Amino acid sequence: MKLSIVSPVYRAELVLDELVERISNCIPFAFNSYEIILVDDFSPDDSWQKL
């Protein structure tokens, strides 16, 4: 089974690493395959550079 996780990154520069790490640590136990889609929605911080 495959899972797609979609998340906006508005003002998320400081939490992006934590978000991806938490997803990557828990999802593989439930799904064979997964993807994380981070959507840039013109955040005023440096979220795009972080991506």
Contacts in CASP RR format, 6 or more apart in sequence:
PFRMAT RR
TARGET T0000
AUTHOR 0000-0000-0000
METHOD contacts of the structure
MODEL  1
MKLSIVSPVYRAELVLDELVERISNCIPFAFNSYEIILVDDFSPDDSWQK
L
1 31 0 8 1.000
1 32 0 8 1.000
1 33 0 8 1.000
2 31 0 8 1.000
2 32 0 8 1.000
2 33 0 8 1.000
2 34 0 8 1.000
2 35 0 8 1.000
3 27 0 8 1.000
3 30 0 8 1.000
3 31 0 8 1.000
3 33 0 8 1.000
3 34 0 8 1.000
3 35 0 8 1.000
4 34 0 8 1.000
4 35 0 8 1.000
4 37 0 8 1.000
5 23 0 8 1.000
5 27 0 8 1.000
5 34 0 8 1.000
5 35 0 8 1.000
5 36 0 8 1.000
5 37 0 8 1.000
6 37 0 8 1.000
6 39 0 8 1.000
7 19 0 8 1.000
7 36 0 8 1.000
7 37 0 8 1.000
7 38 0 8 1.000
7 39 0 8 1.000
8 38 0 8 1.000
8 39 0 8 1.000
8 41 0 8 1.000
9 16 0 8 1.000
9 38 0 8 1.000
9 39 0 8 1.000
9 40 0 8 1.000
9 41 0 8 1.000
9 43 0 8 1.000
9 47 0 8 1.000
9 48 0 8 1.000
9 50 0 8 1.000
9 51 0 8 1.000
10 41 0 8 1.000
10 42 0 8 1.000
10 43 0 8 1.000
10 47 0 8 1.000
11 43 0 8 1.000
11 44 0 8 1.000
11 45 0 8 1.000
11 47 0 8 1.000
12 19 0 8 1.000
12 43 0 8 1.000
12 45 0 8 1.000
12 47 0 8 1.000
12 50 0 8 1.000
13 43 0 8 1.000
13 45 0 8 1.000
13 46 0 8 1.000
13 47 0 8 1.000
13 49 0 8 1.000
13 50 0 8 1.000
16 38 0 8 1.000
16 47 0 8 1.000
16 50 0 8 1.000
16 51 0 8 1.000
17 50 0 8 1.000
20 36 0 8 1.000
20 38 0 8 1.000
23 34 0 8 1.000
23 36 0 8 1.000
24 36 0 8 1.000
27 34 0 8 1.000
28 34 0 8 1.000
38 51 0 8 1.000
40 47 0 8 1.000
40 48 0 8 1.000
40 51 0 8 1.000
END
